[in-house]
Amino acid sequence: MIELLLEPLSYGFVLRGLAGGLLAALACALLSAFVVWRGMAFVGDALAHAILPGVVVAYVLGIGLFFGALAAAAIAVVGIGLISGRQRLKEDTAIGVVFSGFFALGVLLMSRITTYQDLGHILFGNILGVGSSDLILMSGVVALTVIVLALSYKEILVASFDPAHSVAIGLSPTAIRYLLLFLLAMTTVVAIQTVGVILVLSLLVTPAAAASMVSKRLRTIMALSLAMSLAATVIGFYLSYYGDVASGPVIVLTLTLFFVLAFAWSHTKDHLLRCAGR
């Protein structure tokens, strides 16, 4: 048993892949509770797809894909804010416009490249392709996310659940939302490397959705989200290694299994409580 656990770790690229997966899981899990509780799932999906043109442009120019993705995500965030800022359109409409426009632009740019193979890992993830430079960038983004969330936790909490009170005490719900959007953009870019554009939404939504089946306290939900994300990454990583399949889908399916178990537990608990109250 120990040999099965240690064998993959004897390879440097495997260690880097696992470290990258854990970093992505950490960042996504910390934001997952706010994404679910504030109803920002569509935003996460939009940002994941909106980074595509930035990745393609960065690839063509020969610069780091991370910076191209981050630039595209930042432009998308600002675009969503500008379109919906004057209340002429609802935010979900603005997100839909930006999301579809950016993704279409990315697909158009990809069609001009000779082969999709070089950019396939952006769509589907490639956890074993994480390099040393990627780990440094990911570590910096994750550290920044953790620090910002720790320093602004109370402000985000108040703005999320009582906007009127936050305005009364001098906070700006709009500024808080932009802060969360930029953190979400950076985290999305980090997670793209491990699970890809198509599956990144699962890392941002499923952990907190599963944790919400177990607890209604935000701190507990964040802790459970973190535990499930890290566990799913490790389990999915080993299953994909020995099963010789893509890591991203296996990690997502493991998270989905956690959600099913949490949902079943919650349903069973409610049924037992109703029976006991009769």
SEVOTI-458224 format. One line per 4 residues: number of its first residue (from 1); their letters; for each residue z, y, x of N, C-alpha, C. Coordinates in steps of 0.2 Angstrom, whole numbers. Example, Ala and Ser with C-alpha at 12.3 -4.5 7.8 and 13.67 -1.06 7.14 Angstrom:
BEGIN
1> as> 39/-28/66/39/-22/62/39/-16/66 | 35/-11/64/36/-5/68/39/0/64
***
This chain:
BEGIN
1> miel> 0/-6/4/0/0/0/0/6/4 | 4/6/9/5/12/14/-2/13/18 | -5/7/19/-11/8/23/-17/11/18 | -17/9/12/-21/12/7/-21/20/7
5> llep> -14/22/7/-13/29/7/-15/33/13 | -14/30/19/-15/33/25/-22/33/28 | -26/28/26/-32/27/28/-37/33/27 | -37/36/21/-42/42/21/-39/48/25
9> lsyg> -33/48/26/-30/54/30/-31/54/38 | -35/48/40/-36/48/47/-42/51/49 | -46/54/44/-52/58/45/-51/65/44 | -53/69/48/-52/77/48/-55/80/42
13> fvlr> -61/78/40/-64/81/34/-61/79/28 | -58/73/28/-54/71/22/-48/75/21 | -44/76/27/-38/80/26/-40/87/24 | -45/90/27/-47/97/25/-49/97/17
17> glag> -52/92/15/-54/92/8/-48/91/3 | -43/87/5/-37/87/1/-33/93/1 | -33/96/7/-29/103/8/-33/108/3 | -39/108/3/-43/113/-1/-42/111/-8
21> glla> -42/105/-10/-41/103/-17/-34/105/-19 | -29/105/-15/-22/106/-17/-21/114/-17 | -25/118/-13/-24/125/-13/-27/127/-20 | -33/125/-22/-36/126/-28/-32/125/-34
25> alac> -29/119/-34/-25/117/-39/-19/121/-40 | -16/124/-34/-10/128/-34/-12/135/-38 | -17/138/-35/-19/144/-38/-21/144/-46 | -25/139/-48/-27/138/-55/-21/137/-59
29> alls> -16/133/-57/-10/131/-61/-6/137/-62 | -5/141/-57/-1/147/-58/-4/152/-63 | -10/152/-64/-14/157/-68/-15/153/-75 | -15/147/-75/-16/143/-81/-12/145/-87
33> afvv> -6/146/-86/-1/148/-92/-4/154/-95 | -5/159/-91/-8/166/-94/-14/165/-97 | -19/161/-94/-25/160/-97/-25/157/-104 | -20/152/-105/-20/149/-111/-16/153/-116
37> wrgm> -10/156/-114/-6/160/-119/-10/167/-121 | -14/170/-116/-17/176/-118/-24/175/-121 | -26/168/-122/-33/167/-125/-38/169/-120 | -38/168/-114/-43/170/-109/-47/164/-106
41> afvg> -47/158/-110/-51/153/-108/-59/154/-107 | -61/158/-112/-68/160/-112/-70/164/-106 | -65/169/-104/-66/173/-98/-66/169/-92 | -62/164/-91/-63/159/-85/-69/156/-85
45> dala> -72/153/-90/-78/150/-90/-84/155/-89 | -83/161/-91/-88/166/-90/-89/168/-82 | -83/169/-79/-82/170/-72/-85/165/-68 | -84/159/-70/-86/153/-66/-94/153/-66
49> hail> -97/154/-71/-104/154/-72/-107/161/-69 | -103/166/-69/-106/173/-67/-107/173/-60 | -103/169/-56/-103/169/-49/-110/167/-46 | -114/163/-50/-120/160/-47/-125/164/-44
53> pgvv> -127/170/-47/-131/174/-43/-129/177/-36 | -122/178/-36/-119/180/-30/-120/175/-24 | -119/168/-26/-119/163/-22/-126/162/-19 | -131/163/-24/-138/162/-22/-140/167/-17
57> vayv> -138/174/-18/-140/179/-14/-137/178/-7 | -131/176/-7/-127/175/-1/-131/170/3 | -133/164/0/-136/159/3/-143/161/6 | -147/165/3/-153/168/5/-152/172/11
61> lgig> -147/177/11/-145/181/16/-142/178/22 | -140/172/21/-136/168/27/-129/171/28 | -126/173/23/-119/175/24/-114/170/20 | -108/171/21/-103/166/17/-104/166/10
65> lffg> -105/160/7/-105/159/0/-99/162/-4 | -94/161/-1/-87/164/-4/-88/171/-5 | -90/175/-1/-91/182/-2/-96/184/-7 | -101/181/-7/-106/182/-12/-103/180/-19
69> alaa> -100/175/-20/-97/173/-26/-91/178/-28 | -87/180/-23/-82/185/-25/-85/192/-27 | -90/194/-24/-94/200/-26/-96/200/-33 | -100/194/-35/-103/193/-41/-97/193/-46
73> aaia> -92/190/-45/-86/189/-50/-83/196/-51 | -82/200/-46/-79/207/-46/-84/211/-51 | -90/211/-49/-95/215/-53/-95/213/-61 | -94/206/-62/-94/204/-69/-88/206/-72
77> vvgi> -82/206/-69/-76/209/-72/-77/216/-74 | -79/220/-69/-80/227/-70/-85/228/-76 | -91/224/-76/-95/225/-82/-92/223/-88 | -88/218/-89/-85/216/-95/-80/222/-97
81> glis> -77/225/-93/-73/231/-94/-76/237/-97 | -82/238/-93/-86/244/-95/-89/243/-102 | -92/237/-104/-95/236/-110/-90/237/-116 | -84/234/-115/-79/233/-120/-74/239/-120
85> grqr> -75/243/-115/-69/248/-114/-69/254/-119 | -74/255/-122/-74/261/-128/-74/258/-135 | -72/251/-135/-71/248/-141/-77/248/-146 | -83/249/-143/-89/248/-147/-91/241/-148
89> lked> -89/237/-143/-90/230/-144/-84/226/-143 | -82/221/-146/-77/217/-145/-77/213/-138 | -72/212/-135/-72/209/-128/-75/203/-127 | -75/198/-132/-78/192/-132/-86/193/-132
93> taig> -88/198/-136/-95/199/-136/-97/202/-129 | -94/206/-126/-95/208/-119/-95/203/-114 | -90/198/-115/-90/192/-110/-96/188/-111 | -98/187/-117/-104/183/-119/-111/186/-116
97> vvfs> -111/193/-116/-117/196/-113/-117/195/-106 | -112/197/-103/-111/197/-95/-112/189/-93 | -109/185/-96/-109/178/-94/-116/175/-94 | -120/176/-100/-126/173/-101/-131/177/-96
101> gffa> -130/183/-95/-135/187/-91/-134/185/-84 | -128/185/-81/-127/183/-74/-129/176/-73 | -128/171/-78/-129/164/-76/-137/163/-76 | -140/167/-81/-148/166/-81/-151/169/-75
105> lgvl> -148/175/-72/-150/177/-66/-149/172/-60 | -144/169/-60/-142/164/-55/-147/158/-55 | -149/156/-61/-153/150/-62/-160/153/-60 | -162/159/-62/-169/162/-60/-169/162/-52
109> lmsr> -164/164/-49/-164/165/-42/-165/158/-39 | -161/153/-41/-161/146/-39/-168/143/-39 | -171/145/-45/-178/142/-46/-183/144/-40 | -181/150/-37/-186/152/-32/-184/149/-25
113> itty> -179/145/-25/-177/142/-19/-181/135/-19 | -183/133/-13/-187/127/-12/-183/121/-15 | -177/120/-14/-173/114/-16/-166/116/-19 | -164/113/-24/-157/114/-27/-152/110/-23
117> qdlg> -154/106/-18/-149/102/-15/-144/106/-11 | -146/111/-8/-141/115/-4/-136/118/-8 | -137/120/-14/-133/123/-19/-130/119/-24 | -131/112/-24/-129/108/-29/-121/107/-29
121> hilf> -118/108/-23/-111/108/-23/-107/114/-27 | -111/119/-27/-108/125/-31/-108/123/-39 | -113/119/-41/-112/117/-48/-108/111/-49 | -107/107/-45/-103/101/-46/-97/100/-41
125> gnil> -97/104/-36/-91/104/-32/-92/99/-26 | -89/100/-20/-89/95/-15/-83/96/-11 | -78/93/-13/-71/93/-10/-71/91/-2 | -76/86/-1/-76/84/6/-80/89/11
129> gvgs> -83/94/8/-87/98/12/-83/105/14 | -77/105/12/-72/110/14/-71/111/21 | -73/116/24/-72/117/32/-66/121/33 | -65/122/40/-59/125/42/-59/132/40
133> sdli> -65/136/41/-66/143/39/-65/143/31 | -67/138/27/-66/138/20/-58/138/19 | -55/134/22/-47/133/21/-44/140/23 | -46/143/28/-43/150/30/-44/155/24
137> lmsg> -50/155/21/-51/160/16/-47/158/10 | -47/151/8/-44/149/2/-36/150/3 | -34/149/9/-26/150/10/-25/158/9 | -29/162/11/-28/169/10/-28/171/3
141> vval> -33/169/-1/-34/170/-8/-28/168/-12 | -26/161/-10/-20/158/-14/-14/162/-12 | -13/164/-6/-7/168/-4/-6/174/-8 | -12/178/-8/-12/184/-12/-11/183/-19
145> tviv> -13/178/-22/-12/177/-29/-5/175/-30 | -2/171/-26/5/170/-27/10/176/-26 | 8/180/-21/12/186/-20/11/191/-26 | 5/192/-28/4/197/-34/8/195/-40
149> lals> 7/188/-41/10/186/-47/18/186/-47 | 21/185/-41/28/185/-40/30/192/-41 | 27/197/-38/29/204/-39/28/207/-45 | 23/205/-49/21/208/-56/22/203/-62
153> ykei> 26/198/-61/28/193/-66/30/196/-72 | 36/201/-71/39/204/-77/34/208/-81 | 30/212/-77/25/217/-80/20/213/-84 | 17/208/-81/12/204/-84/15/200/-91
157> lvas> 21/198/-90/24/195/-96/25/200/-102 | 28/206/-100/29/211/-106/22/213/-109 | 17/214/-104/10/216/-107/7/211/-111 | 9/205/-109/5/199/-113/8/198/-120
161> fdpa> 15/199/-120/18/197/-127/20/202/-131 | 21/208/-128/23/214/-132/19/220/-129 | 13/221/-130/9/227/-128/12/234/-130 | 14/234/-136/17/241/-138/23/243/-134
165> hsva> 28/238/-133/34/239/-128/32/241/-121 | 26/237/-119/24/239/-112/22/246/-111 | 18/249/-116/16/256/-116/22/260/-117 | 27/258/-121/33/263/-121/37/263/-115
169> igls> 37/258/-111/40/259/-104/36/261/-98 | 30/263/-100/25/266/-95/20/261/-92 | 20/255/-94/15/250/-92/8/251/-95 | 3/249/-92/-4/250/-95/-6/243/-96
173> ptai> -7/240/-102/-9/234/-104/-17/233/-101 | -20/238/-101/-27/238/-98/-27/236/-91 | -23/240/-87/-22/239/-80/-20/232/-78 | -15/229/-83/-12/222/-82/-18/217/-83
177> ryll> -22/219/-88/-28/214/-89/-33/214/-84 | -34/220/-81/-39/220/-75/-36/216/-69 | -29/217/-68/-26/213/-63/-27/206/-64 | -26/203/-70/-27/196/-71/-34/194/-70
181> lfll> -38/198/-73/-45/196/-72/-48/196/-65 | -45/200/-60/-47/200/-53/-44/194/-50 | -38/192/-52/-34/186/-49/-38/180/-52 | -40/180/-58/-44/175/-61/-51/174/-57
185> amtt> -54/180/-56/-60/179/-52/-59/176/-45 | -54/178/-41/-53/176/-35/-51/168/-35 | -47/166/-40/-45/159/-41/-51/155/-43 | -56/158/-47/-62/154/-49/-66/153/-43
189> vvai> -67/157/-39/-71/157/-33/-68/151/-28 | -61/151/-27/-58/146/-23/-59/139/-26 | -59/138/-33/-59/132/-36/-66/129/-36 | -71/134/-36/-78/132/-36/-80/126/-31
193> qtvg> -77/127/-25/-78/123/-19/-76/116/-21 | -71/115/-24/-68/108/-25/-71/105/-32 | -72/108/-37/-74/105/-43/-81/108/-46 | -83/114/-43/-89/116/-45/-89/121/-51
197> vilv> -94/124/-53/-95/129/-58/-94/126/-65 | -96/120/-66/-96/116/-72/-89/114/-74 | -85/112/-69/-79/109/-71/-73/114/-70 | -74/120/-67/-68/124/-65/-64/126/-71
201> lsll> -67/127/-77/-63/129/-83/-57/124/-84 | -58/118/-83/-53/113/-84/-47/114/-80 | -48/116/-73/-42/117/-69/-38/124/-72 | -42/128/-75/-39/134/-77/-35/133/-84
205> vtpa> -37/128/-88/-35/128/-95/-31/122/-96 | -33/116/-94/-30/109/-96/-23/109/-93 | -21/111/-87/-14/110/-85/-9/114/-90 | -10/120/-92/-6/124/-96/-6/121/-103
209> aaas> -12/119/-105/-13/116/-112/-8/110/-113 | -8/106/-108/-4/99/-108/3/101/-107 | 5/106/-103/12/108/-102/14/111/-109 | 10/115/-113/12/118/-119/14/113/-124
213> mvsk> 12/106/-123/13/101/-128/21/99/-127 | 23/100/-121/30/98/-119/35/103/-119 | 33/109/-118/38/115/-118/35/121/-120 | 39/126/-123/37/132/-125/39/138/-121
217> rlrt> 43/136/-116/46/141/-111/40/142/-105 | 39/149/-104/33/150/-99/35/148/-92 | 41/149/-90/42/146/-83/42/139/-83 | 44/135/-88/43/128/-88/36/126/-88
221> imal> 32/129/-92/25/128/-93/21/129/-86 | 23/134/-82/20/135/-76/22/130/-71 | 28/128/-71/31/122/-67/27/116/-68 | 27/114/-75/23/108/-77/16/108/-75
225> slam> 13/114/-76/6/115/-74/5/114/-67 | 9/116/-63/8/116/-56/9/108/-54 | 14/105/-57/15/98/-55/9/93/-57 | 7/95/-63/1/91/-65/-5/92/-61
229> slaa> -6/98/-60/-12/100/-56/-12/97/-49 | -7/97/-46/-6/94/-39/-7/87/-39 | -3/84/-44/-4/76/-45/-11/74/-47 | -14/78/-51/-21/76/-53/-26/76/-47
233> tvig> -25/81/-43/-29/82/-37/-28/76/-32 | -22/75/-31/-20/69/-26/-23/62/-29 | -21/61/-35/-24/55/-39/-31/55/-39 | -34/60/-41/-42/60/-42/-45/60/-35
237> fyls> -42/63/-30/-44/62/-23/-45/55/-20 | -39/51/-21/-39/44/-19/-44/40/-23 | -44/41/-30/-48/37/-34/-56/38/-32 | -57/44/-31/-64/46/-29/-66/43/-22
241> yygd> -61/43/-18/-62/40/-11/-64/33/-11 | -59/29/-14/-60/22/-14/-65/20/-20 | -67/24/-25/-72/22/-29/-79/25/-28 | -79/29/-22/-85/31/-20/-89/35/-25
245> vasg> -85/40/-29/-88/44/-34/-86/51/-32 | -89/56/-36/-88/63/-35/-81/65/-36 | -77/69/-32/-70/70/-33/-69/75/-39 | -73/80/-40/-72/85/-45/-71/82/-52
249> pviv> -76/78/-55/-75/75/-61/-69/70/-62 | -67/67/-56/-62/62/-57/-55/66/-57 | -55/72/-54/-49/76/-54/-48/79/-62 | -54/81/-64/-54/84/-71/-52/78/-76
253> ltlt> -55/72/-75/-53/67/-80/-46/65/-80 | -43/65/-74/-36/64/-73/-31/69/-76 | -33/76/-76/-30/81/-80/-31/80/-87 | -37/78/-89/-38/77/-96/-33/71/-99
257> lffv> -32/66/-95/-28/60/-96/-21/63/-97 | -19/67/-93/-12/70/-93/-11/74/-100 | -16/77/-102/-16/81/-108/-16/76/-114 | -19/71/-114/-19/66/-119/-12/63/-120
261> lafa> -9/61/-114/-2/59/-114/3/64/-117 | 2/70/-115/7/75/-117/6/76/-125 | -1/76/-127/-2/77/-134/1/71/-138 | 0/65/-136/3/59/-139/11/60/-139
265> wsht> 14/62/-133/21/62/-133/23/68/-138 | 20/73/-138/22/79/-143/21/76/-150 | 16/73/-152/15/71/-159/20/66/-161 | 22/61/-156/27/56/-157/34/59/-158
269> kdhl> 35/64/-154/42/67/-155/42/71/-161 | 37/74/-163/37/78/-170/38/73/-176 | 35/67/-175/35/62/-180/42/60/-181 | 45/58/-175/52/55/-175/57/61/-178
273> lrca> 56/67/-176/61/72/-179/60/73/-186 | 54/72/-189/53/73/-196/56/67/-199 | 56/61/-197/59/55/-199/66/56/-199 | 69/58/-194/76/59/-193/79/64/-198
277> gr> 75/69/-200/77/74/-205/77/72/-212 | 74/67/-213/73/65/-220/80/61/-223
***
